[in-house]
Amino acid sequence: MCGFCKDCMKETETKLYHSELILNTKNISKSEGLGSKVELCLECYEKMVISEQIEYWKVHILEEKNRSMR
């Protein structure tokens, strides 16, 4: 898909990314769902996916830590 990256503002090949989950919330568990999608270039898309995965594991590790302390 060729389009315009909403993050770096370049006209290039893009992918659709679900913007509501990470871009607009600090706490993933409080997300209202996937919401609207934004066009991101492949580099920005990968950065967002990596950021989402890191945030997921931070939350998961914290939950496991809290669970093991009970």
PERALIN-V110209 format. One record per pair of residues at least 12 apart in sequence whose C-alpha atoms are under 8 Angstrom apart, sorted by sequence separation. I is the first residue (numbers start at 1). J is the second residue. D is the distance in Angstrom with one decimal. If there is no record, write none. Layout:
i/j/d
I/J/D
I/J/D
This chain:
i/j/d
1/13/5.6
2/14/5.5
20/32/7.6
21/33/6.4
1/14/5.5
20/33/6.9
21/34/5.6
1/15/6.6
20/34/5.5
21/35/7.5
19/34/7.0
20/35/5.2
18/34/5.5
19/35/6.7
20/36/6.5
18/35/6.5
19/36/6.0
20/37/7.8
18/36/6.0
19/37/5.3
18/37/4.4
19/38/6.0
17/37/5.2
18/38/6.5
16/37/5.8
17/38/5.3
16/38/5.4
17/39/6.2
16/39/4.7
17/40/6.7
15/39/5.6
16/40/6.3
14/39/5.8
15/40/5.5
14/40/5.1
15/41/6.3
14/41/4.2
15/42/6.6
13/41/5.8
14/42/5.9
17/45/6.9
28/56/7.6
12/41/6.4
13/42/7.0
15/45/6.9
22/52/6.4
10/41/7.6
6/38/6.8
6/39/5.9
7/40/6.5
8/41/7.9
5/39/5.3
6/40/5.9
4/39/6.5
5/40/4.3
3/39/7.1
4/40/7.2
5/41/5.2
8/44/7.5
4/41/7.5
7/44/6.9
5/44/8.0
